[in-house]
């Protein structure tokens, strides 16, 4: 029987392996895998995990690095009926121990005995493990027939209390999103899709899973911290057709291409960006140069990666009046987006409100945290049937009649400076508008006479711009209360493996 959009992802991949067994599924620095070899090695992992007692609702540490072993381990865990626990293997040992305790993890996949022993030492746990190097299973047991409502994966996000939050995504939601995104990006079996995101970031799943479900090749780059200019030869050599990049990385690429115009690799047909707010000026730069179309995506781990997307037509690009934030766009199929006030009433058109998401995209909740789940996943008063839920994003948005959703900032990003209400994104936009600034973040910091604005900015290589010169430029453009009191110039902003800002790694500003 052919799979449908509701068929769980691992079963769709197994079906694809039967259809096109000799097509390339994975290309990585350590080698390639056809769909047949990926399927057989994943079945061997599943066989070992089942023998060790892993099954539905069990989490399994995906204890491998990016590349072939990641692909085999991920699919093998699913073939066993269990759920991958996605973590950053470069995290401190104590962090890993905290995550495994929170997820109740007793199993792992690893390349070999040495790697498994290292994982057990670092986590302080006795882990029952399976090897990702076994070439084939010893039996003909098929992949587990996972139930749509069962646990698909667990991924931790940062929590406001300092405790990580284990997001539990179900197979039904993952299947719906993968089918929707494959269609949204126009993926086919002819595509070679860049595998760029860090393995502990859910965009890595968005890169691989729609690709495998449509028969394309996931192509792993060895190093995802190389510059965009350094990435271009790899894209050309591998004939990459689709890339999915952190927005700040793409913005850096757009500005670099404007300074040094050049054609992009000919096979590249689609660029997807996300993980952070982008600027319309970069979209304009990119489109004016004739580069491939860009889809800007928005979502959260709790919304199974991507919930909305925006792809401007030429008339929209021409209508941008300045350096605005790229709109969030429209909800994907199966996703509902509400703009609500504090009383959970729909905000009038054009008014600001908090964004709530509902529909098939929602995660099951926070793994083993019912209290936290009920706090963020609340009853949906607009649902067609009883029992519907919606997720409170914490993002402030607005929507004009007939227009796209527009991001205004985090609910906690609005601060008061000398009696004036200030949106940090507005200040960031003003700093980013300087032609020499390639990346910036603005935060409110405590000072003796009240909160002050501080900016950390990255400028173009060779730029003579100084902090004082940047402040003078801003003072000529905007009210003084919007100008950062202190500017710190950096070679690059600290970011997480997923491309988001790491605020804790910012150097302390030298307050005036």
QUICOR-V456565 format. One record per residue. D_LAST is the distance of its C-alpha to the last C-alpha in Angstrom with 2 decimals. Layout:
# QUICOR-V456565
[[D_LAST] [D_LAST]]
This chain:
# QUICOR-V456565
[[69.15] [66.32] [62.86] [61.26] [57.69] [57.93] [59.23] [56.72] [54.87] [56.50] [59.94] [59.10] [58.04] [61.27] [63.24] [61.55] [62.50] [66.08] [65.99] [64.46] [64.70] [64.40] [61.41] [58.16] [55.80] [53.23] [52.19] [49.84] [49.31] [51.78] [54.47] [55.82] [57.47] [59.98] [60.14] [63.20] [61.52] [58.37] [60.63] [62.80] [59.97] [58.26] [61.62] [61.82] [58.41] [59.58] [62.81] [61.04] [58.59] [61.47] [63.39] [60.40] [60.42] [57.58] [58.25] [57.04] [53.87] [53.17] [49.87] [50.10] [47.23] [47.01] [46.39] [46.58] [44.40] [44.39] [47.70] [51.37] [51.00] [48.44] [50.90] [53.84] [52.07] [50.70] [54.10] [55.97] [54.10] [55.00] [58.58] [58.81] [57.80] [54.57] [50.90] [48.37] [45.23] [42.58] [39.94] [37.60] [39.56] [36.50] [34.93] [34.91] [38.29] [37.22] [35.93] [39.32] [41.14] [39.27] [40.13] [43.76] [44.20] [42.77] [45.08] [48.08] [48.64] [51.63] [52.42] [50.86] [51.76] [51.13] [52.58] [54.56] [55.27] [52.59] [49.85] [51.20] [51.22] [47.61] [46.65] [48.57] [46.96] [43.42] [44.08] [46.25] [48.86] [52.42] [52.30] [55.49] [54.81] [56.39] [56.30] [55.20] [57.46] [60.85] [62.69] [64.77] [65.74] [69.05] [70.09] [70.19] [68.21] [66.33] [62.66] [62.07] [62.75] [59.38] [59.33] [57.02] [55.39] [54.77] [51.46] [50.37] [47.16] [44.25] [40.67] [37.64] [34.46] [31.25] [31.31] [28.75] [30.01] [29.40] [33.16] [34.51] [36.85] [40.21] [41.22] [45.03] [46.43] [50.16] [52.61] [53.50] [49.97] [49.46] [52.80] [52.02] [48.65] [50.10] [52.96] [50.73] [48.29] [51.19] [52.49] [49.16] [48.50] [52.17] [52.74] [56.17] [57.88] [57.13] [53.36] [51.35] [48.04] [45.07] [44.09] [40.38] [38.60] [38.04] [40.98] [38.89] [37.75] [40.26] [40.12] [42.18] [44.94] [44.53] [45.05] [48.09] [50.04] [50.79] [51.65] [54.16] [55.62] [56.48] [57.70] [55.03] [53.37] [49.97] [48.62] [46.08] [43.65] [43.16] [39.43] [37.20] [34.05] [35.54] [34.16] [35.97] [37.61] [38.90] [40.17] [42.29] [45.09] [45.47] [45.82] [48.43] [50.37] [50.59] [51.23] [48.60] [49.16] [46.42] [42.86] [40.47] [36.88] [33.40] [31.97] [28.90] [31.43] [33.68] [30.91] [30.16] [33.93] [34.23] [31.63] [33.16] [36.58] [35.46] [34.22] [37.36] [40.12] [42.81] [45.26] [44.61] [47.30] [50.35] [50.97] [47.60] [48.40] [45.75] [42.02] [40.61] [36.88] [35.00] [32.64] [29.64] [29.14] [30.05] [29.70] [32.69] [31.83] [32.60] [35.86] [36.77] [36.08] [38.19] [41.04] [41.24] [41.81] [44.68] [43.41] [44.91] [44.13] [41.13] [41.23] [37.90] [38.37] [36.69] [37.62] [36.84] [38.62] [40.10] [41.62] [43.27] [40.81] [41.16] [41.81] [41.21] [41.29] [40.68] [42.45] [42.14] [45.16] [44.84] [44.91] [41.88] [39.95] [40.92] [39.78] [36.10] [34.25] [30.96] [28.83] [29.67] [29.76] [33.17] [35.33] [36.54] [40.04] [43.13] [44.20] [46.45] [50.08] [50.48] [46.92] [46.20] [42.80] [42.13] [39.33] [39.40] [37.83] [37.06] [40.79] [41.76] [43.26] [43.06] [40.36] [41.84] [41.63] [38.30] [36.60] [33.91] [35.00] [34.75] [36.72] [39.60] [41.83] [45.48] [48.56] [49.86] [46.43] [45.31] [45.10] [47.29] [44.29] [42.52] [44.93] [46.12] [43.51] [45.49] [43.07] [40.11] [42.51] [43.66] [40.10] [39.14] [42.63] [43.97] [47.24] [47.61] [49.15] [49.92] [51.86] [55.50] [56.70] [55.81] [53.57] [51.11] [47.48] [44.18] [40.82] [37.66] [35.09] [31.93] [31.31] [31.11] [33.46] [35.58] [38.87] [40.58] [44.40] [45.80] [42.43] [40.60] [38.16] [34.60] [31.60] [28.81] [26.65] [26.83] [27.65] [24.60] [22.29] [22.13] [19.09] [18.22] [15.03] [15.24] [18.96] [19.56] [21.18] [19.66] [21.51] [19.44] [22.36] [22.11] [18.57] [19.82] [22.81] [20.93] [18.98] [22.29] [24.10] [22.71] [25.73] [23.98] [22.27] [24.71] [22.91] [19.79] [18.60] [16.05] [15.22] [13.72] [11.70] [11.57] [8.78] [9.91] [10.59] [11.99] [11.83] [9.42] [10.92] [10.41] [13.06] [15.05] [17.49] [20.63] [21.92] [25.52] [26.88] [26.85] [24.33] [22.36] [19.52] [16.02] [12.70] [12.18] [15.84] [15.65] [13.03] [15.36] [18.25] [17.01] [16.29] [19.89] [21.21] [19.79] [18.34] [14.70] [14.41] [15.64] [13.16] [10.69] [7.02] [7.04] [10.50] [12.28] [15.73] [18.61] [22.35] [23.17] [21.89] [23.41] [26.32] [29.21] [32.74] [33.31] [30.55] [28.17] [24.49] [23.91] [20.62] [20.99] [20.97] [17.59] [15.32] [12.37] [9.15] [6.53] [3.78] [0.00]]
